[in-house]
Amino acid sequence: MLQGAPFLKARVTAKEPNDSRDATEEGVASSYRKAGPYIDASWQLAGATGLGTLAGWWLDKKLGTGPWLLVGGAILGIGLGFYLFFKILMNLDKARK
């Protein structure tokens, strides 16, 4: 029955456990753990900028002041975002030493 299908035999024998795959998966997981704080810092920067801009846009629509609160909110969000970004990076540097 298997004489006509030699490829089936090859596929069955190729499914052996592979230890190098586990090592690769552990390396990827370790890389993600190491990159986590940096990813978090970048989300802090993007989130603060976005929330500041959104708050300024909402206040402009509510008060009818034109683009000035939008610009002010964006600048405030960018400033707060960079402050949080560098605060996280400085704490990482201190923890590493």
DODORO-474966 format. One record per residue (C-alpha): residue number from 1; residue in one letter; chain; x, y, z. Coordinates in nm, 3 decimals, decimal comma, always signed. Each point is the difference from the previous one (the first is absolute). Last residue first. Example, Ala and Ser with C-alpha at 12.3 -4.5 7.8 and 13.67 -1.06 7.14 Angstrom:
<2; "S"; "A"; <+1,367; -0,106; +0,714>>
<1; "A"; "A"; <-0,137; -0,344; +0,066>>
REM end
This chain:
<97; "K"; "A"; <+2,444; +4,983; +3,617>>
<96; "R"; "A"; <-0,298; -0,142; -0,194>>
<95; "A"; "A"; <-0,257; +0,145; +0,238>>
<94; "K"; "A"; <+0,144; +0,349; -0,045>>
<93; "D"; "A"; <-0,017; -0,026; -0,380>>
<92; "L"; "A"; <-0,355; -0,130; +0,013>>
<91; "N"; "A"; <-0,098; +0,288; +0,229>>
<90; "M"; "A"; <+0,154; +0,245; -0,246>>
<89; "L"; "A"; <-0,195; -0,156; -0,288>>
<88; "I"; "A"; <-0,329; +0,022; +0,190>>
<87; "K"; "A"; <+0,057; +0,366; +0,088>>
<86; "F"; "A"; <+0,108; +0,069; -0,359>>
<85; "F"; "A"; <-0,331; -0,122; -0,139>>
<84; "L"; "A"; <-0,208; +0,159; +0,276>>
<83; "Y"; "A"; <+0,153; +0,343; -0,067>>
<82; "F"; "A"; <-0,022; -0,054; -0,375>>
<81; "G"; "A"; <-0,370; -0,078; +0,029>>
<80; "L"; "A"; <-0,068; +0,296; +0,228>>
<79; "G"; "A"; <+0,164; +0,236; -0,249>>
<78; "I"; "A"; <-0,178; -0,160; -0,296>>
<77; "G"; "A"; <-0,333; +0,016; +0,182>>
<76; "L"; "A"; <+0,050; +0,367; +0,091>>
<75; "I"; "A"; <+0,091; +0,080; -0,360>>
<74; "A"; "A"; <-0,303; -0,191; -0,130>>
<73; "G"; "A"; <-0,229; +0,163; +0,256>>
<72; "G"; "A"; <+0,127; +0,346; -0,093>>
<71; "V"; "A"; <-0,045; -0,068; -0,371>>
<70; "L"; "A"; <-0,354; -0,129; +0,054>>
<69; "L"; "A"; <-0,068; +0,286; +0,240>>
<68; "W"; "A"; <+0,099; +0,247; -0,269>>
<67; "P"; "A"; <-0,175; -0,160; -0,297>>
<66; "G"; "A"; <-0,316; +0,203; +0,019>>
<65; "T"; "A"; <-0,144; +0,124; +0,329>>
<64; "G"; "A"; <-0,354; -0,137; -0,033>>
<63; "L"; "A"; <-0,023; -0,096; +0,369>>
<62; "K"; "A"; <-0,126; -0,358; -0,038>>
<61; "K"; "A"; <+0,164; -0,067; -0,337>>
<60; "D"; "A"; <+0,330; +0,148; +0,116>>
<59; "L"; "A"; <-0,023; -0,190; +0,329>>
<58; "W"; "A"; <-0,047; -0,328; -0,186>>
<57; "W"; "A"; <+0,294; +0,072; -0,233>>
<56; "G"; "A"; <+0,223; +0,088; +0,296>>
<55; "A"; "A"; <-0,099; -0,319; +0,184>>
<54; "L"; "A"; <+0,068; -0,208; -0,312>>
<53; "T"; "A"; <+0,341; +0,158; -0,049>>
<52; "G"; "A"; <+0,097; -0,056; +0,361>>
<51; "L"; "A"; <-0,131; -0,358; -0,013>>
<50; "G"; "A"; <+0,196; -0,078; -0,316>>
<49; "T"; "A"; <+0,325; +0,148; +0,124>>
<48; "A"; "A"; <-0,033; -0,174; +0,336>>
<47; "G"; "A"; <-0,079; -0,329; -0,170>>
<46; "A"; "A"; <+0,286; +0,016; -0,249>>
<45; "L"; "A"; <+0,260; +0,078; +0,267>>
<44; "Q"; "A"; <-0,134; -0,256; +0,247>>
<43; "W"; "A"; <-0,018; -0,257; -0,280>>
<42; "S"; "A"; <+0,369; +0,064; -0,071>>
<41; "A"; "A"; <+0,086; -0,058; +0,365>>
<40; "D"; "A"; <-0,196; -0,326; +0,005>>
<39; "I"; "A"; <+0,186; -0,124; -0,308>>
<38; "Y"; "A"; <+0,327; +0,083; +0,174>>
<37; "P"; "A"; <-0,111; -0,180; +0,317>>
<36; "G"; "A"; <-0,102; -0,310; -0,199>>
<35; "A"; "A"; <+0,315; -0,036; -0,212>>
<34; "K"; "A"; <+0,176; -0,228; +0,251>>
<33; "R"; "A"; <-0,308; -0,217; +0,050>>
<32; "Y"; "A"; <-0,053; -0,017; -0,377>>
<31; "S"; "A"; <+0,360; -0,111; -0,052>>
<30; "S"; "A"; <-0,036; -0,269; +0,267>>
<29; "A"; "A"; <-0,313; -0,133; -0,170>>
<28; "V"; "A"; <+0,182; -0,013; -0,335>>
<27; "G"; "A"; <+0,296; -0,184; +0,153>>
<26; "E"; "A"; <-0,233; -0,246; +0,173>>
<25; "E"; "A"; <-0,172; -0,070; -0,332>>
<24; "T"; "A"; <+0,336; -0,061; -0,164>>
<23; "A"; "A"; <+0,107; -0,241; +0,274>>
<22; "D"; "A"; <-0,327; -0,190; -0,034>>
<21; "R"; "A"; <+0,053; -0,024; -0,377>>
<20; "S"; "A"; <+0,355; -0,128; +0,053>>
<19; "D"; "A"; <-0,138; -0,296; +0,197>>
<18; "N"; "A"; <-0,189; -0,143; -0,298>>
<17; "P"; "A"; <-0,229; -0,291; +0,069>>
<16; "E"; "A"; <-0,029; -0,231; -0,300>>
<15; "K"; "A"; <-0,265; +0,052; -0,263>>
<14; "A"; "A"; <+0,217; -0,071; -0,306>>
<13; "T"; "A"; <-0,060; -0,376; +0,026>>
<12; "V"; "A"; <-0,370; +0,041; -0,069>>
<11; "R"; "A"; <+0,053; +0,230; -0,299>>
<10; "A"; "A"; <+0,252; -0,234; -0,158>>
<9; "K"; "A"; <-0,232; -0,299; +0,037>>
<8; "L"; "A"; <-0,282; +0,193; -0,161>>
<7; "F"; "A"; <+0,226; +0,097; -0,292>>
<6; "P"; "A"; <+0,049; -0,369; -0,082>>
<5; "A"; "A"; <-0,363; -0,032; -0,109>>
<4; "G"; "A"; <-0,046; -0,299; -0,233>>
<3; "Q"; "A"; <+0,179; -0,239; +0,235>>
<2; "L"; "A"; <-0,203; +0,118; +0,298>>
<1; "M"; "A"; <-0,282; -0,246; -0,077>>
REM end
